[in-house]
Amino acid sequence: MKILMLGDYSNLHACLAKELRKRGHEVSLVSDKGRYMNTDADIELRRSAGHLGAIRYLYNVMALLPSWAGYDVVQLINPGFLSLKPGKLKIIYDILKKNNRSVFLTLCGNDHFFVKDCVDANLFRFSEFRIGKEKAPLAKCEPNREAGWLSKGHASYTKHVYDTIDGAMSILPEYDMSARMHMNPEKLIFTNLPIHIEDLDFSELNLDGPVKILIGMKGNMEIQKGTARMLDICRELEEELHGAIKVKVVKNLSLSDYLEELRTSHIVIDQLYSYSPATNALQTMALGRISASGGQPEYYGYINEKSRPVFCLSPLEDEATIKERLRKLAADKETLKRMSKEGRRLVECHNDVRNIAPLFEAHWNNIIKKNAAHGTD
C-alpha cells in the first residue's frame, strides 16, 4: 500500500514507518522530527515562533498539500496533526479525505474529547487536568490550556474528524476508553504502543554502587508530566540516604542521547498522571531498567498481563507515600532484578512493532474493504 503519515509523537509514526517499509509498503512520513528529539522523517515540517513563523509554516503546508493525494492510507497522528488552528485544520482534513482512498487516526495525545473526559472526571480517577474532582497543578497554573481544548472551535472540528474518519487506532488504554464514548466503535481498534524492540538490547542491572535514578524533563512539560514534583521527592530521598541513590536530571535530549542515559540508569522517572506506560517508559523497560510511570489496573487489564513490572506512580498518593515506596524499591536488589526481567518480557509480548504493524495493516484492509462494499471507497 501507499501510505502517508502526517505528524508524529515520541517516534511513534517513525517506528511504524520503518517496520511498514520492511513489510513492503511505500511510506512517507511528514513531521517536525520531535523538535529536539530529532526523530526520523522524510519531510520535516516545523513551525517557528512568531507571526512570520506562522506565515511561513502555512505557506509550506499549502505548498506540500497537492502532493498529499493519491494515497491508499493517510494516517494522522492526532486531530491536531499540523500546528494550525481548528478552522484551517478542517479545510486541510477535508481535502485529504477527498483526495485519498482512506484517512485514519492514531489516537494519542490530547484532543477535545479526551480532555473533556479528563475534566469531567467521570471516566478517569485522575489526569493531568483533574485529581478526583479537584483541579490538577496544570489546570491551576495554565487554565487557558484546558479552556482551549474545550472551546467550540476544537469541539466542532474534533467531532467532525471523529464522525468522518474511516478508522482509528488507540495506542494506550486511556485513549481507547475515551474514544469509545465518542466514536463509532466499529471504526476503532486498540493496538498498543509500538517500539523497536530489536534496537533496544536488554542488559542486566549492575547494582554494585548507588542506585541511579534518572528524571527526563521535557521543555515546559514538568508540571504536565509531574516530573517537577517527582524531582523534589527524589532529591529529598537522595539527601536522606547519604549516597545510596544518585539522582540525575536531563532535559530536552535527542532520542539517541536519551537512550544512552537510560542504559546507564537503574530507575527512570517517567510521568505521574498517566494510567499506562508510554514510549519513554516502554523503552526503559526494553533496556532492562525500571520505569516509574503509569501502571493502573486498567492498563494491565487491557493487555491481559499478570506481572507488574512498572513502579506505579499516581497523583492520588501523597509525597511521603511515594517516597517511602521508592526508598524500599531502591534498597531491594532482588525486586529490582525481577522487575527488570519482567519489564523486558512485557514489552516483547505487547509492544514489539513487528507485532503491532500487522494490526494497523489489518484494520486498514478491513475498513477499505468495507468501504468498497458500501460504495464509499
Residue frames relative to the residue before (quaternion, step in Angstrom):
aa qw qx qy qz dx dy dz
M 1.0000 0.0000 0.0000 0.0000 0.00 0.00 0.00
K 0.3778 -0.6779 0.5808 0.2456 3.52 -1.27 0.45
I 0.0383 -0.8427 0.5310 -0.0799 3.55 -0.43 1.32
L 0.1274 -0.7577 0.6368 0.0646 3.55 -1.05 0.90
M 0.1083 -0.7795 0.6151 0.0477 3.57 -0.82 1.02
L 0.1191 -0.8078 0.5769 0.0206 3.54 -0.69 1.15
G 0.8195 0.1429 -0.1620 0.5308 3.53 -0.56 1.25
D 0.0237 -0.7887 0.6143 0.0068 3.54 -1.28 0.43
Y 0.1081 -0.7507 0.6470 0.0791 3.54 -1.24 0.63
S 0.8696 -0.0720 0.0402 0.4869 3.57 -0.88 1.01
N 0.7093 -0.5061 0.2519 0.4211 3.57 0.95 0.98
L 0.3545 0.7712 -0.4787 0.2246 3.63 1.24 0.10
H 0.7376 0.3974 -0.2391 0.4907 3.59 0.67 -1.06
A 0.6098 0.5441 -0.3598 0.4501 3.59 1.05 -0.64
C 0.6226 0.5375 -0.3198 0.4703 3.55 1.06 -0.81
L 0.6796 0.4812 -0.2823 0.4763 3.58 0.88 -0.95
A 0.6445 0.5460 -0.3288 0.4224 3.57 0.91 -0.92
K 0.6428 0.5330 -0.3201 0.4476 3.57 0.95 -0.87
E 0.6939 0.4636 -0.2743 0.4778 3.59 0.91 -0.92
L 0.6486 0.5267 -0.3276 0.4412 3.60 0.96 -0.80
R 0.6159 0.5276 -0.3491 0.4695 3.58 1.08 -0.65
K 0.6228 0.5323 -0.3352 0.4651 3.58 1.02 -0.76
R 0.7065 0.4531 -0.2480 0.4838 3.55 1.13 -0.69
G 0.6753 -0.5680 0.2641 0.3893 3.56 1.26 0.41
H 0.5434 0.6266 -0.4041 0.3857 3.59 1.23 0.08
E 0.3829 -0.6676 0.5841 0.2581 3.54 -1.30 0.46
V 0.0108 0.8381 -0.5391 0.0830 3.57 -0.36 1.27
S 0.0753 -0.7549 0.6501 0.0424 3.54 -1.07 0.88
L 0.1134 -0.7989 0.5901 0.0258 3.57 -0.85 1.02
V 0.0880 -0.7710 0.6306 0.0129 3.54 -0.85 1.10
S 0.2492 0.7659 -0.5628 0.1861 3.60 -0.69 1.03
D 0.5578 -0.5798 0.4639 0.3709 3.54 -1.36 -0.02
K 0.4690 -0.7070 0.3999 0.3468 3.57 1.37 0.28
G 0.5845 -0.6027 0.3695 0.3983 3.56 1.14 0.58
R 0.4724 -0.6867 0.4173 0.3621 3.56 1.26 0.45
Y 0.8508 0.0388 -0.0251 0.5235 3.62 -0.52 -1.10
M 0.5765 0.6025 -0.3850 0.3956 3.63 1.18 -0.43
N 0.1822 -0.8325 0.5022 0.1470 3.58 1.21 -0.55
T 0.1849 0.7900 -0.5539 0.1866 3.56 0.79 1.07
D 0.6611 -0.5347 0.3551 0.3886 3.57 -1.26 0.32
A 0.1410 0.7487 -0.6430 0.0776 3.55 -1.19 0.68
D 0.4577 -0.6667 0.5111 0.2913 3.56 -1.13 0.62
I 0.7690 0.0870 -0.0456 0.6316 3.55 1.13 -0.73
E 0.2512 -0.7632 0.5782 0.1417 3.56 -0.76 1.03
L 0.0105 0.7837 -0.6179 0.0618 3.55 -0.77 1.11
R 0.1091 0.8249 -0.5319 0.1572 3.54 -0.13 1.34
R 0.3146 -0.7492 0.5573 0.1707 3.54 -1.00 0.89
S 0.2738 -0.7548 0.5773 0.1484 3.56 -0.83 1.02
A 0.6191 -0.5645 0.3998 0.3718 3.55 -1.24 0.43
G 0.7529 0.4306 -0.2943 0.4014 3.52 -1.29 0.42
H 0.7044 -0.4805 0.3383 0.3982 3.52 -1.38 0.30
L 0.6613 0.5018 -0.3105 0.4632 3.57 0.94 -0.86
G 0.6299 0.5351 -0.3284 0.4571 3.57 1.05 -0.76
A 0.6403 0.5255 -0.3195 0.4602 3.58 1.05 -0.79
I 0.6540 0.5101 -0.3105 0.4643 3.58 0.95 -0.86
R 0.6672 0.5003 -0.3020 0.4619 3.56 0.91 -0.93
Y 0.6401 0.5322 -0.3243 0.4492 3.58 0.99 -0.82
L 0.6716 0.4861 -0.2992 0.4723 3.59 0.87 -0.93
Y 0.6150 0.5384 -0.3418 0.4637 3.58 1.03 -0.74
N 0.6689 0.4984 -0.3001 0.4626 3.60 0.92 -0.90
V 0.6266 0.5288 -0.3339 0.4650 3.58 1.03 -0.79
M 0.6926 0.4776 -0.2840 0.4599 3.59 0.82 -0.97
A 0.6268 0.5309 -0.3379 0.4594 3.59 1.10 -0.64
L 0.7010 0.4600 -0.2588 0.4795 3.58 1.09 -0.73
L 0.5327 0.6993 -0.3871 0.2780 3.57 1.10 -0.73
P 0.6492 0.5169 -0.3545 0.4309 3.68 0.85 -0.73
S 0.6685 0.4954 -0.3069 0.4620 3.60 1.13 -0.59
W 0.6158 0.5338 -0.3463 0.4646 3.61 1.26 -0.22
A 0.5241 0.6014 -0.4161 0.4364 3.56 0.84 1.02
G 0.7715 0.3839 -0.2648 0.4329 3.54 -1.25 0.47
Y 0.4869 0.6567 -0.4410 0.3704 3.60 1.20 0.39
D 0.5147 -0.6100 0.5015 0.3340 3.54 -1.21 0.55
V 0.7950 0.0585 0.0127 0.6037 3.55 1.05 -0.87
V 0.0765 -0.7155 0.6903 0.0760 3.52 -1.12 0.82
Q 0.1152 -0.7977 0.5912 0.0289 3.59 -0.71 1.12
L 0.1872 -0.7943 0.5739 0.0681 3.56 -0.60 1.22
I 0.4691 -0.7009 0.4602 0.2772 3.60 -0.87 0.90
N 0.7669 -0.0495 0.1161 0.6292 3.58 1.18 -0.60
P 0.6185 -0.4930 0.4011 0.4621 3.65 -1.09 0.23
G 0.6998 0.3826 -0.2506 0.5487 3.59 1.14 -0.62
F 0.0711 0.8579 -0.5029 0.0771 3.57 0.74 1.08
L 0.7274 0.2293 -0.1902 0.6182 3.56 1.34 -0.14
S 0.5242 -0.6405 0.4644 0.3152 3.58 -1.20 0.51
L 0.4222 0.6727 -0.4746 0.3794 3.54 0.63 1.26
K 0.5718 -0.5836 0.4472 0.3640 3.57 -1.24 0.37
P 0.7175 -0.4977 0.2759 0.4017 3.59 -1.19 0.56
G 0.6369 0.5506 -0.3439 0.4158 3.61 0.93 -0.80
K 0.6973 0.4437 -0.2691 0.4946 3.57 0.90 -0.91
L 0.6137 0.5530 -0.3479 0.4433 3.58 1.05 -0.76
K 0.6424 0.5334 -0.3295 0.4407 3.59 0.97 -0.83
I 0.6348 0.5278 -0.3332 0.4555 3.57 0.94 -0.82
I 0.6950 0.4643 -0.2781 0.4733 3.58 0.86 -0.97
Y 0.6165 0.5465 -0.3376 0.4551 3.58 1.01 -0.80
D 0.6767 0.4939 -0.2972 0.4581 3.59 0.86 -0.92
I 0.6234 0.5196 -0.3382 0.4764 3.59 1.07 -0.67
L 0.6367 0.5221 -0.3216 0.4675 3.58 1.01 -0.82
K 0.6474 0.5212 -0.3150 0.4583 3.57 0.98 -0.85
K 0.6807 0.5024 -0.2818 0.4525 3.57 0.98 -0.87
N 0.7991 0.3761 -0.1495 0.4445 3.57 0.89 -0.96
N 0.7227 0.3627 -0.2428 0.5359 3.60 1.27 0.16
R 0.6406 -0.5668 0.3620 0.3706 3.57 -1.19 0.55
S 0.7948 -0.0931 0.0922 0.5926 3.58 1.01 -0.83
V 0.1567 -0.7578 0.6253 0.1008 3.56 -1.25 0.54
F 0.0931 -0.7989 0.5941 -0.0060 3.56 -0.85 1.10
L 0.3089 -0.7550 0.5615 0.1385 3.52 -1.26 0.56
T 0.2500 -0.7094 0.6388 0.1618 3.55 -0.98 0.91
L 0.2439 -0.7891 0.5487 0.1293 3.57 -0.56 1.15
C 0.3910 0.6630 -0.5586 0.3090 3.53 -0.35 1.30
G 0.7411 0.3321 -0.2746 0.5148 3.56 -1.09 0.66
N 0.6650 -0.5256 0.3649 0.3851 3.53 -1.31 0.16
D 0.1005 0.7226 -0.6839 -0.0044 3.49 -1.32 0.56
H 0.7624 -0.3917 0.2256 0.4631 3.59 -1.23 0.12
F 0.7242 0.4569 -0.2730 0.4384 3.59 0.72 -1.03
F 0.6433 0.5168 -0.3340 0.4555 3.58 0.98 -0.78
V 0.6692 0.4823 -0.3028 0.4773 3.59 0.90 -0.89
K 0.6149 0.5446 -0.3488 0.4513 3.59 1.00 -0.76
D 0.6671 0.4889 -0.3024 0.4738 3.59 0.95 -0.84
C 0.6165 0.5300 -0.3422 0.4711 3.58 1.10 -0.65
V 0.6992 0.4799 -0.2643 0.4594 3.56 0.89 -0.99
D 0.6449 0.5203 -0.3240 0.4565 3.59 0.99 -0.78
A 0.1923 -0.8445 0.4786 0.1439 3.58 1.26 -0.57
N 0.4474 0.6555 -0.4850 0.3673 3.58 1.01 0.80
L 0.7061 0.4473 -0.2497 0.4889 3.57 1.03 -0.81
F 0.7975 0.2507 -0.0963 0.5403 3.58 0.97 -0.91
R 0.4733 -0.6656 0.5032 0.2824 3.57 -1.09 0.76
F 0.7837 -0.0382 0.0343 0.6190 3.55 1.19 -0.57
S 0.0302 0.7581 -0.6514 0.0026 3.53 -1.35 0.31
E 0.6846 -0.4536 0.3442 0.4551 3.57 -1.25 -0.08
F 0.6901 0.4654 -0.2747 0.4814 3.59 1.27 -0.29
R 0.8072 0.0939 -0.0333 0.5818 3.60 1.11 -0.64
I 0.1324 -0.7161 0.6751 0.1176 3.53 -1.26 0.60
G 0.7408 -0.0505 -0.0375 0.6688 3.53 -0.02 1.31
K 0.7481 -0.3170 0.2636 0.5199 3.57 -0.75 -1.04
E 0.5715 0.6103 -0.3713 0.4038 3.58 1.30 -0.10
K 0.5565 -0.6059 0.4497 0.3478 3.56 -1.12 0.63
A 0.3970 -0.6959 0.5525 0.2297 3.54 -1.00 0.91
P 0.7146 -0.4619 0.2933 0.4358 3.63 -1.19 0.33
L 0.6314 0.5358 -0.3467 0.4405 3.61 0.98 -0.77
A 0.6742 0.4972 -0.2988 0.4571 3.59 0.90 -0.93
K 0.6549 0.5006 -0.3121 0.4723 3.59 1.11 -0.62
C 0.7250 0.4491 -0.2458 0.4607 3.56 0.93 -0.91
E 0.8078 0.1486 -0.0417 0.5688 3.57 1.04 -0.83
P 0.0593 -0.8464 0.5285 0.0262 3.62 0.51 1.13
N 0.6010 0.5839 -0.3649 0.4059 3.59 1.09 -0.56
R 0.5920 0.5737 -0.3772 0.4220 3.58 1.11 -0.58
E 0.6586 0.4935 -0.2954 0.4853 3.56 0.93 -0.92
A 0.6639 0.5166 -0.3041 0.4471 3.57 0.89 -0.95
G 0.6254 0.5532 -0.3374 0.4346 3.57 1.04 -0.74
W 0.6774 0.4844 -0.2953 0.4682 3.58 0.88 -0.92
L 0.7257 0.4400 -0.2404 0.4711 3.58 1.06 -0.72
S 0.4306 0.7296 -0.4438 0.2920 3.59 1.28 -0.04
K 0.6542 -0.5260 0.3780 0.3903 3.57 -1.25 0.46
G 0.6304 0.5512 -0.3349 0.4321 3.56 1.02 -0.78
H 0.6844 0.4565 -0.2815 0.4940 3.58 0.89 -0.93
A 0.6348 0.5429 -0.3357 0.4355 3.59 0.97 -0.83
S 0.6897 0.4889 -0.2813 0.4541 3.58 0.83 -1.01
Y 0.6848 0.4868 -0.2896 0.4585 3.57 0.88 -0.96
T 0.6837 0.4862 -0.3045 0.4511 3.61 0.82 -0.92
K 0.6158 0.5281 -0.3450 0.4722 3.60 1.06 -0.70
H 0.6220 0.5432 -0.3329 0.4553 3.56 1.01 -0.81
V 0.6667 0.4883 -0.3014 0.4756 3.58 0.92 -0.89
Y 0.6699 0.5052 -0.3051 0.4505 3.59 0.82 -0.97
D 0.6906 0.4931 -0.2781 0.4501 3.60 1.00 -0.81
T 0.8001 0.3424 -0.1426 0.4714 3.57 0.99 -0.83
I 0.4819 0.6662 -0.4510 0.3473 3.60 1.19 -0.25
D 0.5082 -0.6539 0.4589 0.3217 3.60 -1.04 0.68
G 0.7863 -0.1569 0.1293 0.5835 3.57 0.98 -0.82
A 0.1760 -0.7870 0.5851 0.0858 3.55 -1.28 0.31
M 0.1903 -0.7572 0.6171 0.0981 3.53 -1.23 0.64
S 0.1773 -0.7708 0.6036 0.1005 3.59 -0.73 1.06
I 0.2509 -0.8228 0.5005 0.0978 3.58 -0.78 1.03
L 0.7347 0.2169 -0.1989 0.6112 3.60 1.32 0.02
P 0.6335 -0.5641 0.3646 0.3840 3.61 -1.07 0.62
E 0.6645 0.5219 -0.3341 0.4177 3.60 0.88 -0.86
Y 0.6354 0.5056 -0.3347 0.4781 3.61 1.07 -0.65
D 0.6438 0.5144 -0.3166 0.4698 3.56 1.05 -0.74
M 0.6328 0.5446 -0.3253 0.4441 3.58 0.95 -0.90
S 0.6922 0.4675 -0.2713 0.4782 3.57 0.95 -0.88
A 0.6956 0.5086 -0.2995 0.4096 3.59 0.72 -1.07
R 0.6357 0.5530 -0.3387 0.4189 3.60 1.01 -0.71
M 0.6305 0.5214 -0.3343 0.4678 3.58 1.25 -0.30
H 0.7858 0.3454 -0.1407 0.4934 3.59 1.20 -0.48
M 0.7371 0.3480 -0.1866 0.5484 3.58 1.27 -0.27
N 0.5876 -0.5362 0.4604 0.3941 3.57 -1.18 0.52
P 0.3940 -0.7638 0.4509 0.2410 3.63 -0.42 1.15
E 0.5592 0.6011 -0.3966 0.4107 3.61 1.19 -0.34
K 0.6338 0.5298 -0.3259 0.4598 3.57 1.23 -0.40
L 0.7399 0.4916 -0.1767 0.4240 3.53 1.18 -0.70
I 0.0125 0.7534 -0.6568 -0.0293 3.56 -1.14 0.73
F 0.3621 -0.6791 0.5907 0.2422 3.54 -1.30 0.47
T 0.1581 -0.8395 0.5180 0.0428 3.59 -0.68 1.08
N 0.3641 -0.6512 0.5381 0.3922 3.56 1.06 -0.84
L 0.5341 -0.6385 0.4719 0.2906 3.54 -1.30 0.46
P 0.2997 -0.7960 0.4964 0.1737 3.63 -0.59 1.05
I 0.0265 0.7553 -0.6545 -0.0217 3.53 -1.22 0.65
H 0.5232 -0.6277 0.4796 0.3198 3.58 -1.26 0.44
I 0.2258 -0.8019 0.5425 0.1081 3.58 0.06 1.28
E 0.6748 0.5303 -0.3088 0.4099 3.58 0.88 -0.92
D 0.6725 0.4711 -0.2981 0.4868 3.61 1.22 -0.34
L 0.7004 0.4301 -0.2407 0.5163 3.59 1.30 -0.17
D 0.1658 -0.8317 0.5261 0.0628 3.56 -0.04 1.32
F 0.4038 -0.7004 0.5416 0.2303 3.55 -0.93 0.97
S 0.0312 0.7734 -0.6332 0.0039 3.58 -1.11 0.73
E 0.5662 -0.6107 0.4412 0.3345 3.56 -1.11 0.75
L 0.5117 -0.6275 0.4913 0.3210 3.55 -1.17 0.63
N 0.2168 -0.7331 0.6295 0.1388 3.56 -1.01 0.87
L 0.0386 -0.8474 0.5275 -0.0466 3.57 -0.25 1.32
D 0.2865 0.7894 -0.4981 0.2162 3.58 1.14 0.60
G 0.7701 0.3096 -0.1699 0.5313 3.59 1.02 -0.76
P 0.7776 -0.2712 0.2220 0.5221 3.59 -1.11 -0.59
V 0.5035 -0.6118 0.5107 0.3339 3.55 -1.22 0.51
K 0.2481 -0.7999 0.5364 0.1042 3.56 -0.65 1.16
I 0.1197 -0.7879 0.6036 0.0246 3.54 -0.71 1.17
L 0.1466 -0.7970 0.5842 0.0437 3.56 -0.75 1.11
I 0.0687 -0.7649 0.6395 0.0361 3.55 -1.02 0.88
G 0.1619 -0.7930 0.5828 0.0734 3.56 -0.64 1.14
M 0.1774 -0.7913 0.5810 0.0695 3.55 -0.75 1.09
K 0.1816 -0.7481 0.6275 0.1164 3.55 -1.09 0.80
G 0.6230 -0.5986 0.3612 0.3508 3.55 -0.94 0.93
N 0.8660 0.0141 -0.0622 0.4959 3.56 -0.83 1.09
M 0.6380 0.5256 -0.3378 0.4501 3.62 1.19 0.39
E 0.3549 0.7707 -0.4733 0.2367 3.60 1.26 0.19
I 0.6749 0.4560 -0.2918 0.5015 3.59 1.05 -0.73
Q 0.6479 0.5415 -0.3125 0.4352 3.58 0.92 -0.95
K 0.7510 0.3783 -0.2051 0.5008 3.60 0.92 -0.88
G 0.4617 -0.6975 0.4398 0.3268 3.60 1.23 -0.30
T 0.4315 0.7281 -0.4528 0.2804 3.60 1.24 0.10
A 0.5821 0.5662 -0.3828 0.4404 3.61 1.12 -0.51
R 0.6560 0.4972 -0.2989 0.4828 3.57 0.99 -0.86
M 0.6743 0.4926 -0.2957 0.4639 3.59 0.94 -0.86
L 0.5988 0.5582 -0.3641 0.4441 3.60 1.08 -0.61
D 0.6340 0.5256 -0.3288 0.4622 3.58 0.96 -0.81
I 0.6551 0.5099 -0.3085 0.4644 3.59 0.95 -0.90
C 0.6921 0.4816 -0.2827 0.4573 3.58 0.87 -0.94
R 0.6324 0.5219 -0.3394 0.4609 3.60 1.01 -0.71
E 0.6281 0.5242 -0.3320 0.4695 3.58 1.00 -0.77
L 0.6679 0.5002 -0.2931 0.4666 3.55 0.95 -0.90
E 0.6182 0.5471 -0.3326 0.4559 3.57 1.02 -0.78
E 0.6781 0.4865 -0.2868 0.4704 3.56 0.95 -0.88
E 0.6817 0.5048 -0.2869 0.4452 3.58 0.97 -0.84
L 0.7472 0.4326 -0.2276 0.4504 3.60 0.98 -0.77
H 0.3344 -0.8130 0.4501 0.1568 3.58 1.31 0.20
G 0.8373 -0.2297 0.0873 0.4884 3.57 0.53 1.17
A 0.5268 0.6392 -0.4201 0.3706 3.63 1.21 -0.14
I 0.7665 0.1293 -0.1174 0.6180 3.58 1.21 -0.45
K 0.1778 -0.7585 0.6191 0.0990 3.51 -1.27 0.50
V 0.1997 -0.8024 0.5574 0.0748 3.57 -0.69 1.13
K 0.0393 -0.7877 0.6148 0.0013 3.56 -0.95 0.93
V 0.1787 -0.7744 0.6014 0.0812 3.56 -0.99 0.90
V 0.0177 -0.7684 0.6396 0.0111 3.57 -0.96 0.90
K 0.1247 -0.8127 0.5686 0.0278 3.56 -1.09 0.67
N 0.8804 0.0145 -0.0249 0.4733 3.53 -1.10 0.91
L 0.2594 0.7717 -0.5343 0.2273 3.57 0.85 0.99
S 0.5481 -0.5448 0.5014 0.3891 3.54 -1.27 0.36
L 0.6582 -0.5179 0.3586 0.4122 3.57 -1.20 0.43
S 0.6677 0.5063 -0.3146 0.4459 3.60 0.87 -0.89
D 0.6692 0.4845 -0.3043 0.4742 3.61 0.95 -0.81
Y 0.6395 0.5264 -0.3313 0.4518 3.58 1.02 -0.77
L 0.6388 0.5230 -0.3328 0.4557 3.60 0.98 -0.77
E 0.6229 0.5270 -0.3411 0.4668 3.58 1.07 -0.65
E 0.6330 0.5165 -0.3271 0.4749 3.59 1.05 -0.71
L 0.6186 0.5455 -0.3420 0.4504 3.58 1.01 -0.76
R 0.6600 0.5452 -0.3111 0.4127 3.57 0.91 -0.92
T 0.7374 0.3961 -0.2261 0.4983 3.61 1.10 -0.61
S 0.6046 0.5476 -0.3502 0.4604 3.60 1.27 0.29
H 0.3861 -0.6928 0.5494 0.2630 3.54 -1.35 0.11
I 0.7835 0.0895 -0.0138 0.6147 3.58 0.89 -1.02
V 0.1174 -0.8029 0.5835 0.0337 3.58 -0.83 0.98
I 0.2951 -0.7508 0.5712 0.1516 3.56 -0.74 1.14
D 0.1631 -0.8184 0.5476 0.0614 3.56 -0.57 1.16
Q 0.7432 -0.3424 0.2530 0.5162 3.61 0.25 -1.20
L 0.4772 -0.7237 0.4559 0.2018 3.51 -1.21 0.71
Y 0.7708 0.4235 -0.1826 0.4396 3.59 1.04 -0.75
S 0.5490 0.6302 -0.3852 0.3912 3.60 1.25 0.20
Y 0.4442 -0.6580 0.5365 0.2863 3.56 -1.21 0.54
S 0.7999 0.2414 -0.0629 0.5458 3.58 1.14 -0.71
P 0.5061 -0.6029 0.4994 0.3619 3.59 -1.19 0.40
A 0.2179 -0.7768 0.5786 0.1196 3.57 -0.87 0.95
T 0.8476 -0.2347 0.0954 0.4662 3.58 -1.29 -0.23
N 0.6751 0.4974 -0.3174 0.4428 3.61 0.73 -0.98
A 0.6764 0.4996 -0.2891 0.4576 3.56 0.92 -0.94
L 0.6677 0.4990 -0.3063 0.4598 3.59 0.95 -0.82
Q 0.6277 0.5117 -0.3327 0.4831 3.59 1.03 -0.72
T 0.6082 0.5574 -0.3350 0.4552 3.56 1.06 -0.80
M 0.6995 0.4617 -0.2699 0.4740 3.58 0.84 -0.98
A 0.6115 0.5582 -0.3538 0.4350 3.59 1.02 -0.72
L 0.6940 0.4651 -0.2617 0.4833 3.57 1.07 -0.75
G 0.5528 -0.6275 0.3911 0.3843 3.59 1.27 -0.11
R 0.5306 0.5969 -0.4241 0.4271 3.58 1.22 0.46
I 0.5073 -0.6564 0.4693 0.3024 3.57 -1.21 0.47
S 0.2214 -0.7866 0.5668 0.1047 3.55 -0.77 1.06
A 0.1732 -0.7345 0.6490 0.0960 3.55 -0.97 0.98
S 0.2961 0.7539 -0.4986 0.3088 3.53 -0.16 1.32
G 0.7288 -0.3548 0.3085 0.4977 3.55 -1.23 -0.49
G 0.1506 0.7762 -0.6015 0.1143 3.56 -0.95 0.90
Q 0.1463 0.8364 -0.5096 0.1388 3.54 0.89 1.00
P 0.6784 -0.4985 0.3391 0.4199 3.63 -1.18 0.43
E 0.6043 0.5697 -0.3604 0.4246 3.60 1.04 -0.72
Y 0.6324 0.5390 -0.3315 0.4469 3.58 1.01 -0.79
Y 0.7099 0.4460 -0.2692 0.4740 3.56 0.73 -1.03
G 0.6212 0.5429 -0.3400 0.4513 3.58 1.09 -0.64
Y 0.6411 0.5401 -0.3232 0.4392 3.57 0.95 -0.86
I 0.7741 0.3392 -0.1838 0.5019 3.57 0.90 -0.89
N 0.3839 -0.7529 0.4589 0.2742 3.59 1.34 0.10
E 0.3856 0.7226 -0.4619 0.3404 3.55 0.87 1.07
K 0.3115 -0.7821 0.5180 0.1517 3.57 -0.82 1.04
S 0.6376 0.5177 -0.3417 0.4569 3.62 1.04 -0.63
R 0.2245 -0.7732 0.5815 0.1163 3.57 -1.22 0.48
P 0.0580 0.8653 -0.4956 0.0465 3.61 0.55 1.14
V 0.5937 0.5489 -0.3824 0.4471 3.62 1.22 -0.17
F 0.3479 -0.6677 0.6112 0.2443 3.56 -1.03 0.83
C 0.2658 -0.8415 0.4522 0.1296 3.53 0.01 1.38
L 0.1374 -0.7692 0.6216 0.0552 3.55 -0.88 1.06
S 0.0508 0.7881 -0.6106 0.0588 3.55 -1.06 0.79
P 0.4466 -0.6917 0.4947 0.2783 3.60 -0.95 0.82
L 0.5267 0.6225 -0.4162 0.4023 3.60 1.26 -0.08
E 0.6404 0.4765 -0.3201 0.5103 3.60 1.27 -0.29
D 0.4278 -0.6794 0.5201 0.2914 3.57 -1.08 0.63
E 0.7118 -0.4830 0.3080 0.4065 3.56 -1.29 0.37
A 0.6400 0.5421 -0.3348 0.4294 3.59 0.97 -0.83
T 0.6609 0.5057 -0.3050 0.4631 3.60 0.99 -0.83
I 0.6507 0.5025 -0.3162 0.4733 3.57 0.93 -0.87
K 0.6645 0.5135 -0.3096 0.4460 3.57 0.90 -0.91
E 0.6663 0.5013 -0.3091 0.4573 3.58 0.94 -0.85
R 0.6471 0.5024 -0.3231 0.4738 3.60 0.98 -0.76
L 0.6539 0.5044 -0.3068 0.4732 3.57 1.03 -0.81
R 0.6073 0.5517 -0.3436 0.4569 3.59 1.07 -0.75
K 0.6780 0.4925 -0.2882 0.4634 3.59 0.89 -0.95
L 0.6468 0.5210 -0.3250 0.4523 3.57 0.96 -0.82
A 0.6713 0.5142 -0.3043 0.4387 3.59 0.86 -0.95
A 0.6998 0.4676 -0.2631 0.4717 3.59 1.13 -0.62
D 0.6837 0.4892 -0.2666 0.4712 3.59 1.25 -0.34
K 0.2146 -0.8306 0.5029 0.1061 3.56 0.11 1.32
E 0.6424 0.5321 -0.3366 0.4369 3.59 0.98 -0.75
T 0.6529 0.4987 -0.3126 0.4768 3.58 1.01 -0.79
L 0.6191 0.5388 -0.3415 0.4581 3.58 1.01 -0.77
K 0.6740 0.4888 -0.3002 0.4655 3.60 0.91 -0.90
R 0.6510 0.5152 -0.3181 0.4578 3.58 0.99 -0.81
M 0.6716 0.4927 -0.2967 0.4671 3.59 0.91 -0.92
S 0.5916 0.5755 -0.3542 0.4397 3.57 1.11 -0.69
K 0.7097 0.4479 -0.2581 0.4786 3.58 0.84 -1.00
E 0.6611 0.5053 -0.3123 0.4584 3.60 0.98 -0.82
G 0.6244 0.5451 -0.3386 0.4453 3.57 1.06 -0.69
R 0.6449 0.5101 -0.3183 0.4718 3.56 0.97 -0.85
R 0.6607 0.5093 -0.3124 0.4545 3.57 0.91 -0.91
L 0.6295 0.5516 -0.3380 0.4305 3.60 0.99 -0.83
V 0.7161 0.4375 -0.2787 0.4671 3.60 0.75 -0.96
E 0.5878 0.5544 -0.3770 0.4528 3.60 1.10 -0.56
C 0.6995 0.4771 -0.2648 0.4615 3.57 0.98 -0.88
H 0.8426 0.2852 -0.0799 0.4499 3.56 0.79 -1.04
N 0.8080 0.3299 -0.1396 0.4678 3.63 1.08 -0.50
D 0.4060 0.7062 -0.4872 0.3149 3.60 1.22 0.09
V 0.4683 -0.7024 0.4609 0.2738 3.58 -0.67 1.09
R 0.5921 0.5801 -0.3639 0.4248 3.59 1.14 -0.52
N 0.6828 0.4295 -0.2775 0.5219 3.57 1.26 -0.39
I 0.6961 0.4907 -0.2729 0.4473 3.59 1.09 -0.65
A 0.5842 0.5866 -0.3785 0.4140 3.61 1.02 -0.69
P 0.6547 0.5024 -0.3447 0.4473 3.67 0.90 -0.70
L 0.5923 0.5547 -0.3701 0.4522 3.61 1.14 -0.50
F 0.6280 0.5082 -0.3247 0.4918 3.58 1.05 -0.76
E 0.6536 0.5227 -0.3166 0.4466 3.58 0.89 -0.94
A 0.6784 0.5022 -0.2990 0.4452 3.57 0.85 -0.97
H 0.6602 0.4993 -0.3161 0.4636 3.59 0.97 -0.81
W 0.6127 0.5330 -0.3463 0.4696 3.58 0.99 -0.77
N 0.7040 0.4802 -0.2748 0.4454 3.57 0.75 -1.06
N 0.6562 0.5203 -0.3178 0.4447 3.58 0.94 -0.85
I 0.6913 0.4711 -0.2820 0.4697 3.57 0.89 -0.95
I 0.6477 0.5136 -0.3261 0.4586 3.60 0.93 -0.84
K 0.6446 0.5115 -0.3142 0.4735 3.58 1.00 -0.83
K 0.6526 0.5112 -0.3071 0.4674 3.57 0.98 -0.86
N 0.6449 0.5169 -0.3197 0.4634 3.59 0.98 -0.84
A 0.6458 0.5249 -0.3169 0.4550 3.56 1.01 -0.86
A 0.6546 0.5249 -0.3104 0.4469 3.59 1.00 -0.83
H 0.7253 0.4026 -0.2247 0.5112 3.54 1.17 -0.67
G 0.5171 -0.6849 0.3883 0.3358 3.57 1.30 0.14
T 0.5437 0.6195 -0.4049 0.3958 3.59 1.18 0.49
D 0.4376 0.6972 -0.4584 0.3350 3.60 1.26 0.11
